[in-house]
């Protein structure tokens, strides 16, 4: 087939090799074409019925190059061998979805910033005259999905709450600009080379509408690949400024709508994947507490890798009230696998001190200690819920504990750990602890004793 195409497409006669590309979900056949001058091209083959849309895509790529967007440069489009074809330049690099996980959070964030800046450039392109109103198109499509949802018998948790939120805010879509939408903007369609954004690919799903709708893929997809990237994309688009309430409300409205459209699409096309898709839907709904909040939890908790002011830290001198104990005990069991009569042991400790981290009434971290002797304090137990680790919460709990006991005259704080808890060992050392000794306990476990001077 390719030999026959080469007779009709002169560029292919200059090739030294043609390799099929199987990655991606596009229905196009894709080939990497190597030329004698060492350059590479991308050949797409498609059904002739798609040629008018492909010509639009070709024109859009030309315009994007005019905006200095790093995308494939359009070279040639036409008909050959009874099929449509499009040839563009080939972008060298690696799929960001796979590559970004191997980079530092700072690099992930930087790539996100650049992705956001480039998306802003793309949104310079206005919809053609006569394009139907975004509000009418989107609202009508949503209502059709909701009607279908009501007849399928599948239940989304708190669906009444989600639908109420959408209805209350539908009016915000009125008079929104109708601009170019890549409509599939996420790491799977970005190319990275040398830790930098090298290019944007797969413009074939383009549409026209509200530019905020582009960020939908962050909540559904990108946040699962890289939260630093996702935050970077939002910040880069807004010139590193915090987006306002209008952005977050519309973002949430579109996510809410997506819950219903995703369920219906899955039921109609891939019902065997329903359980998996429901898991993804529930995750982004929980990110927003079913839209009692418009800004997702991950955005607040992961910026710069540290927890934000929305985490409420408290300290309790003595045994905490039962309400707090009822939160500490299950978290402790989840982290360490057992309770071991923790409540009874806490009650027996002299001058008990408990530091807690609360996020939206949920205990996400704790640190417990007690007096070892008159001037020495023992930092005994602590942990952070898995979802919230790596956000600076354990550090803040430790700092709170040390500030409190130093103010009450303690000169030294002691703790114990084990090599298997490497992150906690490193955290202790970073906060000024020194290894004093090691020993094997009665269970044969290798323990490490550390101490830190609070004052001379």
NUDOPA-90134 format. One record per residue (C-alpha): residue in three letters; x, y, z. Coordinates in steps of 0.5 Angstrom, whole numbers, plus 2048, in hexadecimal, padded with zeros to 3 digits. Layout:
N
AlaXYZ/...
REM end
This chain:
456
Unk800800800/Unk805805802/Unk8098037FB/Unk8038057F8/Unk80280C7FC/Unk80980E7FA/Unk80880E7F3/Unk8028137F4/Unk8068177FA/Unk80D8197F7/Unk80F81B7FE/Unk80F813800/Unk8148127FA/Unk8198157FE/Unk818811804/Unk81D80C807/Unk81980980C/Unk81180980E/Unk80F806815/Unk808805817/Unk80680981E/Unk801805822/Unk801809828/Unk7FB80E829/Unk7F380D828/Unk7F3811822/Unk7EF80D81C/Unk7F480F817/Unk7FA80B815/Unk80080E817/Unk80780D814/Unk80E810816/Unk81281280F/Unk81981380F/Unk81C817809/Unk823816806/Unk82581D80A/Unk82481A810/Unk81E81E812/Unk81781A813/Unk81081B811/Unk809819814/Unk80481680F/Unk7FD815811/Unk7F881180D/Unk7F181180E/Unk7EA81080B/Unk7E8815805/Unk7E2817809/Unk7E781A80E/Unk7EA81E809/Unk7E682580A/Unk7E8825811/Unk7EF823810/Unk7F082980C/Unk7ED82D811/Unk7F282A816/Unk7F882B811/Unk7F6833811/Unk7F5833818/Unk7FD830819/Unk7FF836814/Unk7FC83B818/Unk7FF83881F/Unk80683881B/Unk80484081A/Unk803840822/Unk80A83D823/Unk806837826/Unk80B831826/Unk80782C822/Unk80882881C/Unk80982C816/Unk80482B810/Unk80782980A/Unk802825805/Unk7FB823805/Unk7F781F800/Unk7F48197FD/Unk7F88137FB/Unk7F680C7FA/Unk7EF80D7FB/Unk7F1810802/Unk7F2816805/Unk7F9818807/Unk7FC81D80B/Unk80481E80C/Unk807823812/Unk80E823815/Unk80F81E81A/Unk811821821/Unk81781D825/Unk81681B82C/Unk812817831/Unk80B816833/Unk80A81B839/Unk80581683C/Unk80B81183D/Unk81181583E/Unk80E81B843/Unk80E816848/Unk816815848/Unk81781C849/Unk81782084F/Unk811824852/Unk81482B850/Unk815828849/Unk80E826848/Unk80C82C84B/Unk810830846/Unk80D82C840/Unk80682D842/Unk808835842/Unk80A83583B/Unk804830839/Unk80083683C/Unk80383B839/Unk803837832/Unk7FB836833/Unk7FA83D834/Unk7FD83F82D/Unk7F983A82A/Unk7F383D82D/Unk7F4843829/Unk7F1840823/Unk7E9842823/Unk7E483D820/Unk7E183E819/Unk7DB843818/Unk7D583F818/Unk7D783A81E/Unk7D1839822/Unk7D183C829/Unk7D683882E/Unk7D0838834/Unk7CB83682F/Unk7CF83082D/Unk7D282E834/Unk7CB82F837/Unk7C782B832/Unk7CD825832/Unk7CD82583A/Unk7C582483A/Unk7C581E835/Unk7CA81B83A/Unk7C681C840/Unk7C081983D/Unk7C481383A/Unk7C7812841/Unk7C0812845/Unk7BE80C840/Unk7C4808841/Unk7C3806849/Unk7CB80884A/Unk7CB80C850/Unk7D1811852/Unk7D2813859/Unk7CE81A85B/Unk7CC81B854/Unk7C681F856/Unk7CC824859/Unk7D0824853/Unk7CA82584F/Unk7C882B853/Unk7CF82E853/Unk7CF82E84B/Unk7C883184B/Unk7C983684F/Unk7CF83884B/Unk7CD837844/Unk7CC83E843/Unk7D483F843/Unk7D583C83D/Unk7D1842839/Unk7D5847835/Unk7DB842836/Unk7E0843830/Unk7E083E82B/Unk7E783D82A/Unk7EC837827/Unk7EC83182B/Unk7F182B82B/Unk7EC82782E/Unk7F1822831/Unk7F6826834/Unk7FA821839/Unk80181E83A/Unk7FF819835/Unk7FF81E830/Unk805821832/Unk80C820830/Unk812821834/Unk81A821832/Unk81F823837/Unk81A82483D/Unk81782A839/Unk81082A835/Unk81282882E/Unk80B82882A/Unk80482782A/Unk801822826/Unk7FA81F824/Unk7F6825822/Unk7F182181F/Unk7EC821824/Unk7EB829824/Unk7E582D825/Unk7E3834827/Unk7E083682D/Unk7E2839834/Unk7E9839835/Unk7E883783D/Unk7E583083A/Unk7EC82E838/Unk7EE82D83F/Unk7E9828840/Unk7EF82383E/Unk7F3825844/Unk7ED822849/Unk7EC81C845/Unk7F381A843/Unk7F981E844/Unk7F881F84C/Unk7F981784C/Unk7FF818848/Unk80381E84B/Unk800823850/Unk806828850/Unk805828848/Unk7FD829849/Unk7FE82F84E/Unk804831849/Unk7FF831843/Unk7FA835847/Unk7FF83A849/Unk80283B843/Unk7FC83C83F/Unk7FB842844/Unk801845844/Unk80384284B/Unk7FD84584E/Unk7F8842852/Unk7F284184E/Unk7EB844850/Unk7E5841853/Unk7E284284C/Unk7E783D849/Unk7E683884E/Unk7DF83884E/Unk7DE836847/Unk7E4831847/Unk7E082E84D/Unk7D982E848/Unk7DD82B843/Unk7DF825847/Unk7D882484A/Unk7D5824843/Unk7DB81F841/Unk7D981A847/Unk7D2819843/Unk7D581983C/Unk7DB81483E/Unk7D680F841/Unk7D180F83B/Unk7D780F836/Unk7DA80983A/Unk7D380583A/Unk7D2806833/Unk7D9804830/Unk7DD801835/Unk7D87FE83B/Unk7DE7F983D/Unk7E27FF83F/Unk7DC802843/Unk7DF80084A/Unk7E6803848/Unk7E380A846/Unk7DE80B84C/Unk7E580A850/Unk7E881084C/Unk7E181484C/Unk7E1813854/Unk7E8815855/Unk7E781C851/Unk7E081D855/Unk7E381C85C/Unk7E982185A/Unk7E382685A/Unk7DF823860/Unk7DA82285A/Unk7DA829859/Unk7D982C860/Unk7E082F85E/Unk7E2832857/Unk7EA831858/Unk7EC82A858/Unk7EF82785E/Unk7F682585B/Unk7F782D858/Unk7F782F85F/Unk7FB82A862/Unk80082985D/Unk80283085B/Unk80A83085C/Unk80A82985F/Unk80782C866/Unk80182C869/Unk7FD833869/Unk7F983786E/Unk7F383386D/Unk7F682D872/Unk7F582F879/Unk7FA82D87E/Unk7F882C885/Unk7FC82A88C/Unk7F9826892/Unk7FC826898/Unk7FA82089C/Unk7F581B89A/Unk7F181D894/Unk7E981D894/Unk7E6817891/Unk7E481A88B/Unk7EB81B889/Unk7ED81488C/Unk7E8811887/Unk7EC814881/Unk7F3813883/Unk7F280B885/Unk7EF80987E/Unk7F580D87A/Unk7FA80A87F/Unk7F780387D/Unk7F7805876/Unk7FE807876/Unk80180287B/Unk7FD7FC87A/Unk7FA7FB881/Unk7F87FF887/Unk7FC7FC88C/Unk7F87FF892/Unk7FA806890/Unk7F4809894/Unk7F680689A/Unk7FE807899/Unk7FD80E898/Unk7F980F89E/Unk7FF80C8A2/Unk80481189F/Unk8068178A3/Unk80581E8A1/Unk80281B89A/Unk802820894/Unk7FE81F88E/Unk7FF823887/Unk7FA822882/Unk7F982587B/Unk7F2825878/Unk7EF826871/Unk7E8828870/Unk7E6824877/Unk7EB81E875/Unk7F181C879/Unk7F681C874/Unk7FC81B879/Unk7FE81B880/Unk80481B885/Unk80481888C/Unk80A819891/Unk80B819899/Unk80F81B89E/Unk81581689F/Unk81981A8A5/Unk8198218A7/Unk81C8248A2/Unk81C81F89C/Unk81581E898/Unk814817894/Unk81181888D/Unk80D81188D/Unk808810887/Unk806814881/Unk80481387A/Unk800816874/Unk7FB81386F/Unk7FE811869/Unk7FA815864/Unk7FD81B868/Unk804819869/Unk80A81D866/Unk806824867/Unk80A82686D/Unk805824872/Unk80A820876/Unk80F825876/Unk80A82A879/Unk80782587E/Unk80F824880/Unk81082C881/Unk80A82D885/Unk80C82888A/Unk81382A88A/Unk81083288B/Unk80B830890/Unk81082B895/Unk816830894/Unk811836897/Unk81083189D/Unk81783089F/Unk81982A89B/Unk82082A899/Unk820823895/Unk81C81F891/Unk81D818890/Unk81A81388A/Unk81A80C888/Unk81A80A881/Unk81C80487C/Unk81F803875/Unk819801872/Unk816808874/Unk81B80B870/Unk81781286E/Unk816813876/Unk81D812877/Unk81F817872/Unk81A81C874/Unk81D81B87B/Unk82481C879/Unk822822875/Unk81E82587B/Unk82582587F/Unk82581E882/Unk82B81A883/Unk82C813884/Unk82E81188B/Unk82E80988B/Unk82A803887/Unk8287FC88A/Unk8247F6889/Unk81E7F688D/Unk81A7EF890/Unk8177EE889/Unk81D7EE885/Unk81C7F5882/Unk8227FA881/Unk820801885/Unk823807884/Unk82380C88A/Unk824814888/Unk82481A88C/Unk82482188A/Unk82682788F/Unk82182C890/Unk825831894/Unk82C831897/
REM end
